């Protein structure tokens, strides 16, 4: 791979010389600024060989660097070996950001190239301002990889399909009405939605355009009395065409969005520059006043309605049944030998696929045994796959897409004897998980104000993790969705009843082990109190937490009480759909532990 990467970088530099740019930036996104993208837009992966979902490649005429976050430090270091691309560990104090890197290497008068169609407008404008302060400039290069990426995959052409009202809870018409109410308050003639999850939610449509993310590649432009969907015509069948027409949605060719915006007679257009690509925003005429503000759809979508919440509980119950069947099988299979990280991944998929309403995985399963568990987003390959032995930890992070909900769960499973250090780390992570799960907080609380609850037990032991503690999860949509989050970084969005968020503290020790315990939590009312109303979390994931790694002396009475109560709920919700042997196994895993 390294030789191929070097050749690709060399061809990229030849293009840069022709276009007279001293550097070129390739992000991981698509024209919709998605986290996960269809193969057609995986340019950063193609040029660098790094397969993680997050990262930015910067190439100058003499150097190349890749910036990625802590989830991928170990993976990126390995995949970039021999490529000539340096790894820059984003978020660490001694790592320069991309702007500082460019300012230190370029000279006044030189240009930095980007493909504006896959670059967020907010990011491009910030970069442009920083470059101009050093007498440099930003240059948008259309179709920069023509003649280089000759076997580039085509645009996804799979059919879009309707997400039934039985699972969505609100009709497309009701949702468009709610969105238009927000538009009226903002005095906006039109709202541009490039974000694929927001389009899917607003129109009650789903698709298979992006691996594990049931979205449809398209743009949606909502006006006061109609809406316009820009989409490849091949994706719209007769049923979908009728659904859209009945809700006042016109269909336009996907590639016409820029031309239409350039000619659209809007006085005011609402868009979010952080989610709108640079080329698209540049097409809007200067006579149109822009309202650059967060999309109203993100918050509307994040607060689940009653039907969605009922579906979520049903999806969690079926997912829990599949997980119990798998965990029982795993416990019996590992001592017999022959199982590997890849084989258990396949087995888990089979158990889930047997459940009603199953539509696929919500992300590629992370099955990391022992030291592989320390690679936060590890994905086993035939080259890295290792056999499982009856000792140490297996970290298993997985999830599923069901028509009535999306799941995401991590369990760290003791396959046999553990070291004292492994047990201590496991128990400390569990303490943080429980502390967050038990939180009660006033309305108006932000996720950053709660993040410390999950970290304090490991902070006391001078340990930390660099990923967020919690992310929003879609409803038969993307497994990572906002606008809410629980993380150290400040996020102005407050937590509201009906929001679904993960709870996933961890500890990762390179070359030794990784530990993460993750459940999904629904924010629910906790009653009235001093100065207003309060919220709490209801843990909705249903799967036993492995007790083999717990040092009981490190848990408080309250923590033990929470764990016993959670396990009682898990058993009561799952046992009706299990056979006699599975019930006995589950009872043993959910048996209360004594203080």
C-alpha positions in Angstrom: 0.0 0.0 0.0 2.8 2.5 0.9 4.2 2.4 -2.7 0.8 3.0 -4.1 0.1 5.9 -1.7 3.4 7.5 -2.7 2.5 7.3 -6.3 -0.9 8.8 -5.7 0.7 11.7 -3.7 3.1 12.3 -6.5 0.3 12.6 -9.0 -1.5 14.9 -6.6 1.6 17.1 -6.5 1.7 17.2 -10.3 -1.9 18.5 -10.3 -0.9 21.1 -7.6 1.9 22.4 -9.8 -0.5 22.7 -12.8 -3.0 24.6 -10.7 -0.3 26.7 -9.0 -1.1 25.8 -5.4 1.6 25.1 -2.8 -0.6 22.9 -0.6 -3.8 20.9 -1.0 -6.2 19.8 1.8 -8.3 16.7 1.6 -10.9 16.2 4.4 -12.9 13.1 5.1 -16.3 14.6 4.2 -18.6 14.6 1.2 -20.7 17.5 -0.2 -23.1 17.1 2.8 -20.3 17.3 5.4 -21.1 13.8 6.5 -19.1 11.9 9.1 -19.3 8.7 7.1 -19.3 8.9 3.3 -20.0 6.8 0.3 -17.0 5.3 -1.6 -17.3 8.0 -4.3 -16.1 10.6 -1.8 -13.5 8.6 0.1 -10.6 10.6 -1.4 -8.7 11.1 1.8 -8.6 7.3 2.4 -7.6 6.7 -1.3 -4.7 9.1 -1.2 -3.4 8.2 2.3 -4.3 4.6 2.9 -5.7 5.6 6.3 -9.2 4.0 6.7 -10.5 5.7 9.8 -13.7 7.8 9.6 -12.1 11.0 10.8 -9.0 12.7 9.4 -7.6 15.4 7.2 -4.8 15.0 4.7 -2.6 18.0 3.9 -0.1 17.7 1.1 2.5 20.4 0.2 5.1 20.1 -2.5 7.6 18.7 0.0 5.6 17.2 2.9 2.4 15.4 3.7 0.6 15.1 7.0 -2.5 13.5 8.3 -4.5 14.9 11.3 -6.8 12.6 13.2 -8.2 12.4 16.7 -7.3 10.1 19.6 -9.7 7.3 18.5 -7.3 6.6 15.6 -3.8 7.4 16.9 -2.7 3.8 17.0 -4.5 2.8 13.8 -3.2 5.8 11.8 0.4 5.2 13.0 0.3 1.7 11.7 -1.5 2.5 8.4 0.8 5.4 7.5 4.0 3.5 8.0 6.3 3.9 4.9 3.8 6.2 3.2 5.8 9.4 3.6 2.8 10.9 5.4 3.5 12.2 8.9 0.9 11.6 11.7 -0.3 14.7 13.6 -2.2 13.7 16.7 -5.1 16.2 16.8 -6.0 17.6 20.2 -2.6 17.2 21.9 -0.9 20.3 23.2 2.2 19.9 21.1 0.4 19.2 17.8 0.1 22.3 15.5 -3.3 22.7 13.9 -3.5 22.7 10.1 -3.6 26.4 9.8 -0.4 26.8 11.8 1.3 24.1 9.8 0.5 25.8 6.6 1.5 29.3 7.8 4.9 27.9 8.9 5.6 26.3 5.5 4.1 28.5 2.9 5.3 31.9 1.7 3.4 35.2 1.0 1.6 35.0 -2.3 1.2 31.2 -2.3 -2.2 29.5 -2.5 -3.8 26.6 -0.7 -6.1 24.4 -2.7 -9.3 22.7 -1.7 -12.2 21.0 -3.4 -14.9 23.4 -2.3 -17.7 20.9 -2.8 -16.5 18.8 0.2 -15.3 21.6 2.4 -17.6 23.1 5.0 -18.1 26.8 4.4 -17.4 27.8 8.0 -14.1 25.9 7.9 -13.1 27.3 4.5 -13.9 30.9 5.5 -11.9 30.6 8.7 -8.9 29.1 6.8 -9.2 31.8 4.2 -9.1 34.6 6.8 -6.0 33.0 8.5 -4.2 32.7 5.1 -5.0 36.2 4.1 -3.5 37.5 7.3 -0.2 36.1 6.0 -0.8 37.4 2.4 -1.7 33.9 1.2 -5.0 32.8 -0.4 -7.4 29.9 -0.7 -8.2 28.4 -4.1 -11.3 26.3 -4.9 -10.3 23.7 -7.5 -13.3 21.9 -9.1 -12.8 18.2 -9.9 -9.2 18.1 -8.7 -8.8 14.3 -9.0 -9.7 13.8 -12.6 -7.0 11.8 -14.3 -5.6 10.7 -10.9 -8.4 8.7 -9.3 -9.3 6.9 -12.5 -11.2 4.0 -10.9 -13.3 6.3 -8.7 -16.6 4.6 -7.6 -19.8 6.2 -9.1 -22.4 8.2 -7.1 -24.7 5.8 -5.1 -27.9 5.0 -7.1 -29.8 2.8 -4.7 -33.5 3.4 -4.3 -34.9 5.6 -1.6 -37.7 4.1 0.5 -40.4 5.5 2.8 -40.0 5.2 6.6 -43.4 4.2 7.8 -45.5 6.5 10.0 -45.8 3.5 12.3 -42.2 4.0 13.2 -41.7 7.7 12.6 -44.5 8.9 14.7 -45.0 12.1 12.8 -45.9 12.4 9.1 -43.8 14.2 6.6 -46.4 17.0 6.4 -46.4 17.5 10.2 -42.6 17.7 10.2 -42.5 20.2 7.3 -45.1 22.3 9.2 -43.0 22.3 12.3 -39.9 23.4 10.3 -41.9 26.2 8.6 -43.0 27.5 12.0 -39.3 27.9 12.8 -38.7 29.5 9.4 -41.5 32.1 10.1 -39.9 33.0 13.4 -36.6 33.6 11.7 -38.2 35.5 8.8 -36.6 33.1 6.3 -38.0 32.6 2.7 -36.3 29.3 2.4 -34.2 26.8 4.4 -31.4 24.8 2.8 -30.8 21.3 4.3 -27.6 19.6 3.0 -27.3 17.2 6.0 -28.5 13.8 5.0 -29.9 12.7 8.3 -32.0 15.9 8.6 -33.4 15.3 5.1 -34.2 11.7 5.9 -36.0 12.7 9.1 -37.9 15.6 7.5 -39.3 13.6 4.6 -39.6 10.2 6.3 -37.4 8.6 3.8 -34.4 6.3 4.2 -31.9 4.7 1.8 -28.7 2.7 1.6 -26.3 5.2 0.2 -23.8 5.2 3.0 -22.5 2.0 4.7 -24.4 1.5 8.0 -26.2 4.9 7.7 -29.7 4.6 6.1 -29.7 8.0 4.4 -30.3 9.2 0.8 -27.7 11.4 -1.0 -29.7 14.6 -1.8 -30.3 18.2 -0.9 -33.6 19.6 0.4 -34.7 23.2 -0.1 -37.8 24.1 2.0 -39.8 27.1 0.9 -42.9 28.7 2.5 -45.4 26.7 0.4 -43.3 23.9 -1.2 -40.1 22.0 -0.9 -37.5 20.9 -3.5 -35.6 17.6 -3.3 -32.4 17.5 -5.4 -31.7 13.8 -6.0 -30.5 11.4 -8.7 -33.7 10.5 -10.6 -32.9 6.8 -10.6 -33.3 6.8 -6.8 -37.0 7.8 -6.9 -39.5 5.1 -7.9 -43.3 5.6 -8.4 -44.2 5.0 -4.7 -41.5 7.5 -3.6 -42.6 10.0 -6.2 -46.2 9.8 -5.0 -45.1 10.2 -1.3 -43.1 13.3 -2.2 -45.8 14.9 -4.4 -48.5 14.4 -1.7 -46.3 16.4 0.7 -45.6 19.2 -1.7 -42.1 18.1 -2.6 -40.8 18.7 -6.1 -38.0 16.5 -7.5 -35.0 18.1 -9.2 -31.8 16.5 -10.5 -29.1 16.2 -7.9 -26.5 18.1 -9.8 -28.8 21.2 -10.4 -28.6 22.5 -6.8 -25.9 25.0 -7.4 -27.5 26.4 -10.6 -30.8 26.6 -8.8 -29.4 28.5 -5.8 -27.7 31.0 -8.1 -31.0 31.9 -9.7 -33.4 31.5 -6.8 -35.3 34.7 -6.0 -35.1 34.5 -2.2 -34.7 37.6 -0.1 -33.5 35.5 2.9 -32.1 32.0 2.9 -31.5 30.1 6.1 -28.5 27.8 6.1 -25.8 26.5 8.5 -22.4 27.3 7.1 -20.9 24.5 9.3 -23.0 22.0 7.3 -23.0 23.7 3.9 -20.2 23.1 1.5 -18.1 26.0 0.3 -19.0 25.6 -3.4 -22.7 25.6 -2.6 -22.7 28.6 -0.4 -20.6 30.5 -3.0 -23.3 30.0 -5.5 -25.8 32.0 -3.5 -26.1 35.5 -5.1 -25.0 38.5 -2.9 -28.5 40.0 -3.1 -29.8 37.2 -0.9 -29.5 37.8 2.8 -28.1 34.7 4.6 -29.3 33.6 8.0 -26.3 31.6 9.2 -27.7 29.7 12.1 -28.0 26.1 13.3 -30.6 24.1 11.4 -34.0 23.9 13.3 -34.3 20.3 12.1 -31.4 19.0 14.3 -33.2 19.8 17.6 -36.6 18.8 16.3 -35.1 15.4 15.3 -33.2 14.9 18.5 -36.3 15.1 20.8 -38.1 11.8 20.3 -41.8 11.6 20.0 -43.9 9.0 21.9 -44.0 6.6 19.0 -40.2 6.8 18.5 -39.6 6.2 22.2 -41.9 3.1 22.2 -40.1 1.8 19.1 -36.7 2.5 20.7 -37.7 0.3 23.7 -38.8 -2.5 21.4 -35.6 -2.3 19.4 -33.5 -2.4 22.6 -35.4 -5.4 23.8 -34.8 -7.4 20.6 -31.2 -6.3 20.5 -30.7 -7.4 24.1 -32.1 -10.8 23.2 -29.6 -11.2 20.4 -26.8 -10.1 22.6 -27.6 -12.6 25.4 -27.8 -15.4 22.9 -24.4 -14.3 21.5 -22.7 -13.8 24.9 -23.8 -17.3 26.1 -22.5 -18.8 22.9 -19.2 -16.8 23.3 -18.7 -18.0 26.8 -19.0 -21.6 25.7 -17.1 -21.3 22.4 -13.9 -19.5 23.5 -12.5 -22.4 25.7 -13.1 -24.8 22.8 -10.7 -22.8 20.6 -10.9 -21.7 17.0 -12.7 -18.4 17.5 -11.1 -15.1 16.4 -12.1 -11.4 16.4 -13.5 -11.8 12.9 -15.4 -15.0 13.7 -17.2 -13.5 16.7 -18.1 -10.4 14.7 -19.8 -12.7 12.2 -21.6 -14.7 14.9 -22.9 -11.5 16.5 -24.2 -10.3 13.2 -26.1 -13.6 12.7 -27.8 -13.4 16.0 -28.9 -9.8 15.3 -30.0 -10.6 11.8 -32.4 -13.2 13.1 -34.4 -10.4 15.0 -37.5 -8.9 13.5 -37.2 -5.5 11.8 -33.4 -5.8 11.5 -32.0 -3.7 8.7 -28.2 -4.0 9.2 -25.4 -2.9 11.5 -25.3 0.7 12.7 -21.5 0.7 12.3 -18.8 -1.8 11.7 -18.3 -3.9 14.9 -15.2 -3.3 17.0 -14.0 -6.6 18.4 -10.6 -6.0 20.0 -9.0 -8.7 22.0 -6.4 -7.7 24.7 -4.1 -5.1 23.2 -6.4 -4.5 20.2 -9.0 -3.2 22.7 -6.7 -0.2 23.3 -7.2 0.9 19.6 -10.4 2.9 20.1 -11.8 2.3 16.6 -10.1 -1.0 15.9 -11.5 -3.1 13.0 -10.1 -6.6 12.6 -8.8 -7.5 9.2 -7.4 -10.8 8.0 -3.9 -9.4 8.6 -4.6 -8.3 12.2 -7.2 -11.0 13.2 -6.1 -12.9 16.3 -7.5 -16.0 18.1 -9.4 -15.6 21.3 -8.1 -17.4 24.4 -9.8 -18.0 27.7 -8.0 -15.1 29.4 -8.0 -11.3 29.3 -10.5 -8.9 28.0 -12.4 -8.7 24.7 -13.8 -5.2 24.0 -16.9 -5.5 21.8 -18.5 -2.3 20.5 -21.4 -2.9 18.2 -24.9 -1.8 17.1 -27.8 -2.4 14.8 -30.3 -0.6 12.7 -33.9 -1.7 13.2 -36.9 0.0 11.5 -38.0 1.2 14.9 -34.6 2.2 16.4 -30.8 2.3 16.3 -28.7 0.7 18.9 -25.1 1.2 20.1 -23.5 -0.8 22.9 -20.1 -1.7 24.2 -19.3 -4.5 26.6 -15.8 -5.4 27.8 -16.0 -9.2 28.4 -13.6 -11.2 30.6 -12.8 -14.4 28.6 -10.9 -15.8 31.6 -8.4 -14.8 34.3 -7.6 -11.0 34.6 -4.8 -9.1 36.1 -5.3 -6.9 39.1 -4.6 -3.8 36.9 -7.3 -4.9 34.4 -9.8 -5.4 37.2 -9.1 -2.0 38.8 -9.4 -0.2 35.4 -12.6 -2.1 34.6 -14.2 -1.1 38.0 -13.1 2.5 37.7 -14.7 2.8 34.3 -17.8 1.2 35.6 -17.9 3.7 38.5 -17.8 6.6 36.0 -20.5 4.9 33.8 -22.8 4.6 36.9 -22.2 8.1 38.1 -23.4 9.5 34.8 -26.3 7.1 34.5 -27.5 8.2 38.0 -27.2 12.0 37.2 -30.1 14.3 38.1 -29.8 17.8 36.7 -31.8 20.9 36.1 -33.3 21.8 32.7 -30.8 23.9 30.8 -27.8 21.7 31.7 -25.3 21.1 28.9 -23.5 17.9 28.3 -20.1 19.5 29.1 -21.4 20.1 32.6 -22.0 16.4 33.2 -19.0 14.9 31.5 -16.8 15.2 34.6 -19.1 12.7 36.4 -17.9 9.9 34.1 -14.2 10.9 34.2 -13.7 11.6 37.9 -13.1 8.0 39.0 -10.3 7.5 36.5 -9.0 11.1 36.9 -8.3 10.3 40.5 -5.9 7.7 39.3 -4.3 10.1 36.7 -6.0 8.4 33.8 -8.2 9.8 31.0 -9.7 9.1 27.6 -9.7 11.6 24.8 -13.0 10.8 23.1 -16.3 12.1 24.1 -18.4 10.5 26.8 -21.7 10.6 25.0 -23.1 11.3 21.5 -26.6 11.5 20.2 -28.1 8.5 18.3 -30.6 8.7 15.5 -33.9 6.9 15.0 -33.2 4.3 12.3 -30.6 6.9 11.2 -27.0 7.7 11.9 -25.5 6.2 15.0 -23.7 9.5 15.6 -26.1 12.5 15.6 -26.3 15.8 17.4 -26.9 18.4 18.3 -26.5 17.2 21.9 -23.3 15.6 23.3 -21.6 14.8 26.6 -17.9 15.7 26.3 -15.3 18.0 27.7 -15.6 20.3 24.7 -18.1 23.1 25.2 -21.4 22.6 23.3 -24.2 25.2 23.9 -27.0 22.7 23.2 -28.8 21.8 26.4 -30.1 18.4 27.2 -33.9 18.0 26.8 -36.4 15.3 27.7 -36.6 12.8 24.8 -32.9 13.1 23.8 -31.1 9.8 23.4 -27.4 9.9 24.3 -24.6 7.3 24.8 -22.7 6.8 28.1 -19.3 5.4 27.3 -16.3 6.2 29.5 -13.2 4.1 28.9 -9.5 3.5 29.6 -7.0 2.4 26.9 -3.5 1.3 27.6 -1.4 0.7 24.4 0.0 -2.8 24.2 -2.1 -4.1 27.1 -5.8 -3.6 27.1 -8.8 -1.4 26.4 -12.0 -1.1 28.5 -15.2 0.7 27.6 -18.7 0.2 29.0 -21.5 1.8 26.9 -25.2 2.0 27.3 -27.7 4.4 25.6 -29.7 6.7 27.9 -32.9 8.6 27.4 -33.3 11.9 29.1 -36.6 11.9 31.0 -38.4 14.3 33.4 -37.3 14.0 37.1 -39.9 16.3 38.6 -39.9 19.9 39.9 -37.3 21.2 42.3 -35.6 24.3 43.4 -35.6 26.9 40.6 -37.4 24.8 38.0 -37.8 21.3 36.5 -35.2 18.6 36.6 -34.2 15.7 34.3 -32.5 12.3 34.7 -31.4 9.5 32.5 -33.2 6.3 31.8 -30.8 3.6 30.7 -32.5 1.9 27.7 -29.9 -0.6 26.6 -30.7 -4.1 27.9 -27.6 -6.3 28.3 -25.8 -7.6 31.4 -22.6 -5.9 32.4 -19.9 -8.5 33.0 -19.3 -8.9 36.7 -16.1 -10.9 36.4 -14.0 -7.8 36.2 -15.5 -6.0 39.1 -13.6 -5.3 42.4 -16.6 -5.0 44.7 -14.5 -3.2 47.4 -14.1 -0.3 45.0 -17.9 0.2 44.5 -20.1 2.1 46.9 -23.4 0.8 48.3 -25.2 3.2 45.9 -23.2 2.0 42.9 -23.9 -1.6 43.7 -27.6 -0.8 44.1 -27.7 0.8 40.7 -26.0 -2.2 39.1 -28.3 -4.7 40.8 -31.4 -2.6 39.8 -30.2 -2.4 36.2 -29.6 -6.2 36.0 -33.0 -6.9 37.4 -34.5 -4.8 34.7 -32.4 -6.5 32.0 -33.6 -10.0 33.2 -37.2 -9.0 33.5 -37.3 -7.5 30.0 -35.4 -10.2 28.2 -36.3 -13.6 29.8 -39.7 -14.0 28.1 -38.0 -14.3 24.7 -35.3 -16.7 25.8 -35.3 -20.5 26.1 -34.7 -22.3 29.4 -30.9 -22.6 29.2 -30.6 -18.9 28.1 -32.8 -17.8 31.0 -30.6 -19.7 33.4 -27.5 -18.2 31.9 -29.0 -14.7 32.1 -30.1 -15.1 35.6 -26.6 -16.0 36.7 -25.2 -12.9 34.9 -27.9 -10.7 36.5 -27.8 -12.2 40.0 -27.4 -9.4 42.5 -23.9 -8.8 44.0 -23.7 -8.2 47.7 -22.3 -4.9 49.1 
